[in-house]
Amino acid sequence: MSLPTLSHEHLLNYDDICKIIDTQSFWVEYEPIIDMNNGDIFGYEALARFVINGKQIPPMPILEIAHKENELFFHLERALKIMQLAHRPREGMLFVNIDPHNFSDSDKIRYWHTLFRDIQNLCIEVTENTGDMQVSLLSYCLDEIQKSGIPIAQDDIGNDQKPFCFDLTKRAQFLKFDRTWLLKIKACVDYQEILKGFLSFAKAQGKKSILEGVEKEEDFTMARALGVDFVQGYIFKHLNISSQKRS
C-alpha cells in the first residue's frame, strides 16, 4: 500500500486514536528475517502501519499518544495483535512487539496469556515506546512472558532514543540490534568493535543476534562480516542472496 505520509505538523489527539481503532485504520507489514547460514527465511516481524484521512501516519506518534492512557493503549495493542496473528505468514517464526505497560494489571495479563496460548512459532519483542522505562513493570512483564514459555527478544539495542536494560538482555533468547548500528559504523568504523562485543556475548550465552534495517547489499555484506546470526529488512523480498551465503 502506497499512501502519502501525514506531515509532522499534524497534531494527533485522543479522538484520532479512538477513530483509528474503531475503523481499523491500520494494517500489518511482515518484514522478513533471514538466516545468514543458509539464506532461508527464518521468520517475520509484524510491523503496524496506520492511516488517517487517507494519509499514512508514522507509528511512533500514534503509540506515544495512546501510551498516555493505559486503557486506550491496551485497546490499540489488542487490535493490532489480533490482526498480526490472523494474517501471519504460514512459515517461520512471528515476532510481535509488546510494551511492558500492557502488563500493568491482572486483566491485561490474563488477556495476553489467553491470546497467545497455543500459538506456535511466536516470539515476543519487548520494546519501550516512551522513555519512561519502569524497571519493576518490565521485570513483571518478563516474568509473565516466561511463564508462558514464549521466547523473548530484546528490541532496539543501540537506538539512542530507547532505554537499555541488562535484565532484559539476560532473559532474552534473541538480541535485536537497531538499524542505527549501520549508520554508526559507516560514520565511524570503530563502532563495530562495540557491536562485536555484544555479538560475542550473545554467542557465549547461546543467544541469537538479529541486525535490523538491512536494505542494501553493502549492509548485508557488513552483517556477514560481523557474523550476526540473522538479518532483517525488506530487501529480501527482492534480492536473491543464495549466492552470498557464508562459506
Order of alpha helices (4+ residues) and beta strands (2+ residues): alpha-beta-beta-beta-alpha-alpha-beta-alpha-beta-alpha-beta-alpha-beta-alpha-alpha-beta-alpha-beta
